[in-house]
């Protein structure tokens, strides 16, 4: 009986060591199985690109979500998904053809835009270079403008200009938002002066020594 106990313990130890050694291979097998069962990352990326090209935002979200699940820290994939979600929220009902709007009401649109902002913020956090960081920060500013939140949008454009003072897109949007904050009745097409500050009375933090 004692020998049987030792034998059982030895077998259990061998099985445990073998299972531990097989863990990396099992993980690779699960990943390979997932690739076989669903579209590859490259196929998903191509589907997202094609959906964006034809402005099919619902399909861009449908393909973009599994792509982000496979590449959760890919700034480009996150950016594309955020843009698609935001554009779904803006999609209007087609006058002809009887198409239904993708969202039922304004509350659902707000939920979509909140998600778009969160995903774009993730793209900014995952950016590996300044260009991708600026791209995401500018887009969040655009989302806030669409939602009618100019102060939040202005803060994003200011953040871009703090790191890239010559960014023309952020300069133009800051000028537009600042002009309309100071004068809500201003024309929608104010004359842009890149060196002018539309908010000259702000209290600025002194430069660091």
C-alpha positions as CSV (number, residue, x, y, z in Angstrom):
1,X,0.0,0.0,0.0
2,X,2.9,2.4,0.9
3,X,4.5,1.7,-2.5
4,X,1.2,2.5,-4.3
5,X,1.0,5.8,-2.4
6,X,4.5,6.8,-3.5
7,X,3.7,5.7,-7.1
8,X,0.5,7.8,-7.2
9,X,2.4,10.8,-5.9
10,X,5.2,10.4,-8.4
11,X,2.7,10.1,-11.3
12,X,0.9,13.2,-10.1
13,X,4.2,15.1,-9.9
14,X,5.1,14.0,-13.5
15,X,1.7,15.1,-14.8
16,X,2.0,18.5,-13.0
17,X,5.5,19.2,-14.3
18,X,4.4,18.1,-17.8
19,X,1.3,20.4,-17.7
20,X,3.5,23.3,-16.6
21,X,5.9,22.7,-19.4
22,X,3.1,22.5,-21.9
23,X,1.6,25.9,-20.9
24,X,3.4,28.0,-23.5
25,X,2.6,25.5,-26.3
26,X,-1.1,25.4,-25.2
27,X,-1.3,29.2,-25.3
28,X,0.2,29.2,-28.8
29,X,-2.3,26.5,-29.8
30,X,-5.2,28.5,-28.4
31,X,-4.0,31.6,-30.3
32,X,-3.7,29.5,-33.5
33,X,-7.2,28.1,-33.0
34,X,-8.6,31.6,-32.6
35,X,-6.9,32.7,-35.8
36,X,-8.4,29.7,-37.6
37,X,-11.8,30.2,-36.2
38,X,-12.0,34.0,-37.0
39,X,-10.5,36.4,-39.5
40,X,-6.8,37.2,-39.2
41,X,-5.6,40.5,-37.9
42,X,-4.6,41.6,-41.4
43,X,-8.1,40.6,-42.7
44,X,-9.8,42.6,-40.0
45,X,-7.6,45.6,-40.7
46,X,-8.4,45.4,-44.4
47,X,-12.2,45.2,-43.6
48,X,-11.9,48.2,-41.4
49,X,-10.1,50.2,-44.1
50,X,-12.6,49.2,-46.7
51,X,-15.5,50.2,-44.5
52,X,-14.0,53.6,-43.8
53,X,-13.3,54.1,-47.5
54,X,-17.0,53.6,-48.3
55,X,-18.1,55.5,-45.2
56,X,-19.9,52.4,-43.9
57,X,-19.5,53.3,-40.2
58,X,-21.6,50.5,-38.8
59,X,-19.4,47.9,-40.6
60,X,-16.3,49.8,-39.5
61,X,-17.4,49.4,-35.9
62,X,-18.4,45.7,-36.5
63,X,-14.9,44.9,-37.8
64,X,-13.0,47.4,-35.6
65,X,-14.2,45.9,-32.3
66,X,-12.7,42.4,-32.9
67,X,-9.5,44.0,-34.3
68,X,-9.1,46.1,-31.1
69,X,-9.7,42.9,-29.0
70,X,-6.9,41.3,-30.8
71,X,-4.7,44.4,-30.8
72,X,-5.8,46.3,-27.6
73,X,-2.8,48.6,-27.6
74,X,-2.7,49.5,-31.3
75,X,-3.1,53.3,-31.5
76,X,-4.2,53.1,-35.2
77,X,-6.9,50.5,-34.5
78,X,-8.2,52.3,-31.5
79,X,-8.3,55.6,-33.5
80,X,-10.2,54.0,-36.4
81,X,-12.7,52.4,-34.0
82,X,-13.3,55.7,-32.1
83,X,-13.9,57.6,-35.4
84,X,-16.4,54.9,-36.6
85,X,-18.3,55.0,-33.3
86,X,-18.4,58.8,-33.5
87,X,-19.6,58.8,-37.1
88,X,-22.3,56.3,-36.3
89,X,-23.7,58.8,-33.8
90,X,-23.9,61.4,-36.6
91,X,-25.4,59.2,-39.3
92,X,-28.7,60.5,-40.5
93,X,-31.7,58.7,-41.8
94,X,-31.7,58.3,-45.5
95,X,-34.6,60.2,-47.2
96,X,-34.9,57.6,-49.9
97,X,-34.9,53.8,-49.5
98,X,-36.5,53.7,-46.1
99,X,-33.3,53.2,-44.2
100,X,-33.5,53.5,-40.4
101,X,-31.0,55.6,-38.4
102,X,-28.4,53.5,-36.6
103,X,-29.3,55.2,-33.3
104,X,-32.8,55.6,-31.9
105,X,-32.5,58.9,-30.0
106,X,-30.1,61.6,-28.7
107,X,-29.5,59.8,-25.4
108,X,-28.1,56.8,-27.4
109,X,-26.0,59.2,-29.4
110,X,-24.5,60.6,-26.2
111,X,-23.6,57.1,-25.1
112,X,-21.9,56.5,-28.4
113,X,-19.9,59.7,-28.3
114,X,-18.9,59.0,-24.7
115,X,-17.6,55.7,-25.9
116,X,-15.8,57.3,-28.9
117,X,-14.1,59.8,-26.5
118,X,-13.0,56.9,-24.2
119,X,-11.6,54.8,-27.1
120,X,-9.8,57.8,-28.6
121,X,-8.3,58.6,-25.2
122,X,-7.1,55.0,-25.2
123,X,-5.5,55.6,-28.6
124,X,-3.7,58.7,-27.2
125,X,-2.5,56.7,-24.2
126,X,-1.2,53.9,-26.4
127,X,0.5,56.3,-28.9
128,X,4.1,55.5,-29.4
129,X,5.0,58.8,-31.1
130,X,4.1,62.4,-30.9
131,X,2.2,62.3,-34.3
132,X,-0.2,59.6,-33.0
133,X,-0.6,61.4,-29.7
134,X,-1.5,64.7,-31.4
135,X,-3.9,63.0,-33.8
136,X,-5.9,61.4,-30.9
137,X,-5.9,64.6,-28.9
138,X,-7.2,66.7,-31.8
139,X,-9.9,64.2,-32.6
140,X,-11.1,64.3,-29.0
141,X,-11.3,68.1,-29.3
142,X,-13.4,67.6,-32.4
143,X,-15.7,65.2,-30.6
144,X,-16.2,67.8,-27.8
145,X,-17.0,70.5,-30.4
146,X,-19.7,68.3,-31.9
147,X,-21.2,67.7,-28.5
148,X,-21.3,71.5,-28.0
149,X,-18.7,71.5,-25.3
150,X,-16.3,74.3,-26.4
151,X,-14.3,74.6,-23.2
152,X,-13.4,70.9,-23.2
153,X,-12.5,71.2,-26.8
154,X,-10.3,74.2,-26.2
155,X,-8.5,72.4,-23.5
156,X,-7.6,69.6,-25.9
157,X,-6.3,72.0,-28.6
158,X,-4.3,73.8,-25.9
159,X,-2.8,70.5,-24.9
160,X,-1.7,69.9,-28.5
161,X,-0.2,73.3,-28.9
162,X,1.7,72.9,-25.6
163,X,3.6,70.1,-27.3
164,X,3.5,71.2,-30.9
165,X,3.1,75.0,-31.0
166,X,3.0,75.1,-34.8
167,X,0.3,72.5,-35.3
168,X,-1.9,74.2,-37.9
169,X,-5.1,72.2,-37.3
170,X,-5.0,72.9,-33.5
171,X,-4.2,76.6,-34.1
172,X,-7.2,76.9,-36.5
173,X,-9.6,75.1,-34.2
174,X,-8.4,77.0,-31.1
175,X,-8.9,80.3,-33.0
176,X,-12.4,79.3,-34.1
177,X,-13.5,78.1,-30.6
178,X,-11.9,81.0,-28.8
179,X,-13.5,83.6,-31.2
180,X,-17.0,82.2,-30.6
181,X,-16.5,82.0,-26.9
182,X,-15.6,85.7,-26.8
183,X,-18.3,86.6,-29.4
184,X,-21.1,84.0,-29.8
185,X,-22.4,86.1,-32.7
186,X,-19.2,85.9,-34.7
187,X,-19.3,84.5,-38.2
188,X,-18.8,80.8,-38.7
189,X,-15.9,81.7,-41.0
190,X,-13.8,84.2,-39.0
191,X,-10.6,85.4,-40.6
192,X,-7.9,83.2,-39.2
193,X,-4.8,84.8,-37.9
194,X,-2.3,82.2,-36.8
195,X,-0.4,84.5,-34.5
196,X,-3.5,86.1,-32.8
197,X,-4.7,84.8,-29.5
198,X,-8.5,84.9,-29.3
199,X,-8.4,84.7,-25.5
200,X,-5.9,87.4,-24.6
201,X,-7.1,87.9,-21.0
202,X,-6.3,84.4,-19.8
203,X,-4.1,84.0,-16.8
204,X,-1.2,81.9,-18.0
205,X,1.2,79.8,-16.0
206,X,4.7,81.4,-16.0
207,X,7.3,79.6,-18.0
208,X,9.4,77.1,-16.1
209,X,13.0,78.1,-15.3
